[in-house]
Amino acid sequence: MVTVSDIEGRLRVRDERLHDPSVAEAIRDALAASPEVYEVRGAARAGSLLVLYRHSKDVRNWILKRIGLHLQVHETVEAPASGSYRTVRVFPSIPAFAPIRPATKRKLTHIGMVSSLALSLLGAGFDWKALHVVSGALFILALGVHLSSKRRRLFA
C-alpha cells in the first residue's frame, strides 16, 4: 500500500488489490461508517482510493490502519510532505516562470501538441515548407515532453 497523496483532509492510497472493485467497495463501506469521513471514491483502473475526511492526525491514522487491515498490509509507504507537490521549473532565472504544477504542464503540453500539429498540417496543405518544418519540430518537442512524463506507463 502506497500513500500517494496526503493533503489536509484528503488522502489517496494506491495498491494492486484496489483494482478489484469488490475490495475497494468493502473498504469504502468500512470507512463510510465513520462520521469523520465525508467521501470515499475508488478508481479501479488506477488501483487507488480517495478519502475526504475531517482533518485530524488521529482520523488520518485510523483511516490508514483500517485500509491496511482490509488489505492485510503491515507497512505503508508515505507520500511526500503534506501539501507538497513536485514542481517543474521552465525558466528558473525568470520569476514569472517559477514553478509550474504538473497538471498545468500537462495541459500546456497537450495544447502545444495539438496547435503545432494543426500548424504543421496547415503548412503542408498550403505548401509552406518553413511553417511545416518549424511546427513539425515543435510537435516533436512537445511529444517528447509528453512521452517523458508517461515513461513509467510506457516502459512498465
N, C-alpha and C positions, 0 to 999 in steps of 0.2 A: 504494500500500500504506500502510495506516494502522495504527500500533501503538496499539490501543485500550486495552489494559491491560498494565502491566508491573510485576508484583509479584515479589518474590524467588522464583525458581523456577517462575514461572507467567507465560506470555506469550500474549496474544491479539492476532491480526492480522486486519484486515479488508481485503478487496479485492473488486472486482466479479467478477474472474475466478475467485474461490473459490466462486462459485455453481455452477460446473461441477464435478460430483463427480470427474471424471477428473483435473482439475488438482489438486484437494485431495488425491486419493489418491496422485498422483505425489510431491507434497511430503511427504505423510505417510510414504511409503516411504523417501524420501531422508533424512528426519530420524530415522526409527526405526532406521536403520543405526548411529547413534551410540550408544555405551553411556551417554553423558551425558544422553540424552533418555529420560525414563521413559514418557511417553504423549503421543500426538498425536491430537486429536479435531477433526474438521471438522464445521461446521454449514453445509450448502449453502444452506439457506433464508436464513440471516443473512449468508452470504458471509464466514464467519470461520473461523479456525483457532486452536485452543487447544493450547499446547505446555507440558507439565510437564517440567522439566529440573532437573539438579543446579545449584544456584545458583552462578554464576560469570559475571563480566562477559565473559570470553572465550567461554564457551559461548553466552551470550546473543547476542553479536555474530556468532558463527558461524551460529547459527540464523537471525538476520535476513538475513545475507548469502546463506545457502542458499535461503531463501524468496524473496529478491529475485532470485536467479539464475533460479529456476523461473518467477517472474512477469515476468522481464525488466524489473525496476524499478531505476532508478538513484538514486532518493532516497526516503526514507521520512518519514512524519510521526510524530513521537513523541507518546506519551501524556503525561498529567501525571506529576509526580514519582513515583518508586517508592513504592508502598504508600499513595498518597493516594486519596481518593475525595471526590466532591462531597457536601457536607452541606447539609441544609436546616434552618434554624432555625425552629421553630414559634413559641416564645416566648423570644427571646434573653435577656430580662431574668431569666428563671426558670431557675436552673441545672439543675433536674430535667428540663427540656425542651430541653436543649442540642442538639447535632447529632443528626439522625435520618438513618440511612443511606437511600439511595434505595429499596432493596428493602423496608425496613421501612415507608417512606412509602407505597409501592405497595400493600403488604398492608393497611395501615390504611385506605387509600382504598377498596380493594375491600370490606373488611368494612363500612365506613361506607355504601357504596352499597347493599349487599345488605340490611343491617339497616334503613336508612332506607326502602328500598323496601318491605320487609316491614311496617314500622310504618305506612307510608302506606296500604298495602292493607288492613291491619287496621282503621285508622281509617275508611277508606271503607266497609269491609264492615259495621261496626257503627254507621255514620252518626255518627262522632265527628269533626266538621269541624275542630276545633282541632288534634287529633292528625294528621289527614290533611294539613292545610296545613303545619304545622311540620315534619313528617317529609318531606313533599314538598320543602320548601325545603332541608332538609339533604341530600336526594338530589341536588338540582340543584347544590348547593355541591360535594359530593363528585364529581359528574360533571364539573364544571368543572375541578377539580384533576386528575382522570383525563385529560380531553381535553387539558389544557395540557401534561401530561407526554408525551402521544403526538402533539403537534403536528407534529413532524418527519415522522412517518409519514403523518399525515393530509394534510399540505399538500405532500408531496414530488412 
